[in-house]
Amino acid sequence: MHPFANSNRGDDENRIIMIEYTHSQNTHTLAGPEAAFPVVLRHIRTPVRSLVDVGCGTGPWLRAARLNGIDDIQGLDGVLAPDEELAVSGDVIHVVDFTEPLPLARRFDVALCLEVAEHLEEQFAARIVCTLANLANTVVFSAACPGQPGQHHVNCQWPAYWQSLFNAHGFVCNDDVRWALWDLAAVEPWYRQNMFVATCDPAAAGKEDRMPSVLHPDMALMSVMLREHREKQIREIQAGSLPVWWYILTPLKAITAKIRRH
């Protein structure tokens, strides 16, 4: 059963896409979620039989969930990915507008929302947390920190910012999972740096310690390398040293992608 009413992948083709994002440009792997998922499960208090991934992208975390015995899975994303890019069957992934409330039809044991919330304007931050709170009593969450590079990063915040929003919905936040992942090199550094678990516990919500702002060394190194790469590419573009086809095709690809999104 889908978590919101009256939707199928065919209808998703006609939805208005609210996020400027291209899945083919991301650097997420299948190996990272597969290595991380067993660790994540150990930091969830209750058995996990059903899972929804909010901002699932091409579905690598959904695939990892299936590999760990969770068959009841659903994925929601703000951008429709081509079937050939998906890590799971397309019928479990649906496109939604995260800036609007979802007409929910069910709850799950766990909701994932990993490196997604930073793509939404800050005015929608409380709404995405409310959506997650309505989907499950346990939420595994991560979002880009200030200065973290990436596509359409418009609301990069430290974990304590999101912690306060979860507290407002009666959730207690704990970041033990990120320290458990910290030295697991197979996992992308943004997950190791930013991930925490929010659990519904109204009596304790807001009384827990604030989660610290930390920068993973691998994340810092990656940021420096990306900045140097961008600066080198800008110099090459300005000098006209790239192949002629690049100057012709790159603007055409950007225009085509924008037309498809709208």
Phi, psi and omega in degrees: 000132182284146185289352173221156192282152167056056177221145170212169187295329176298317178295330183300330181302332185263001182285149176282127181270125186262353187242131175278096185205141177236115185298327183293345180267355183279163184247019178287144183246169171280327184295323181299304178299323179297321179287325185279329192300315178301325178292317179300316181302324181292345181255015176250129190289329188247160176301145181247109178249341180221148186209138172239135179252110182269109189090046190285346182061233180272000172094024180297324179285328174296319177298317179297323178297316179298320179295338178258021170088011179260106184266337181273091185231149173218147177236139176236139178212159179270354181225129180283125178262144177299146181305323184291345179265354187280145177269351179223174178297138183296341184286353177259001181243131181227147179268134179225166174261105184290350178274358179240151176297143179267133176284087190287144178241355179196171174241166182234164175292320183220141170244132172260143171211094192242116179056049183238313191299334179292345180277353180257143177302152186302331180297343180256005183298312181296327182291319180292324177293320177299318177301314180296318179298328179280344182271329186199157175276349175232127181235127172261120194228144165207149178210151186301141178275166178305132179086355182289126182288155178160171180287132172049047175275104187244351179215070180274125185219157174283158184306326182298332176297312180289327178303316180297323179292320176293321178303322181297340178257013177083024180253137173265138183247140181219130183254023177304329183296324182290329176288329176291330180269347194311317185257013181272095191296336181291342183266136180304140187296334180293326175291316181296331182275323196250349192283141171210168180245129176250128184235134181294118180200075188305326183293331184254349185301129179090348181267349180284163177298149174287137180287134185286155174271114182228151178242119180290137180305321180293327178291318179297317179297317180296320180297318179296315181296319179294320179296318179295321179296316180297317180296320178296317180295320178298317179298319180293320179296314182295329180277353181069027185267356177279161180302150182303321183300330181297317182290337179273311188283325184300311177297323179296319178297318180296317180295316180298316180297320180293319179297318180296322181292330185254000000 
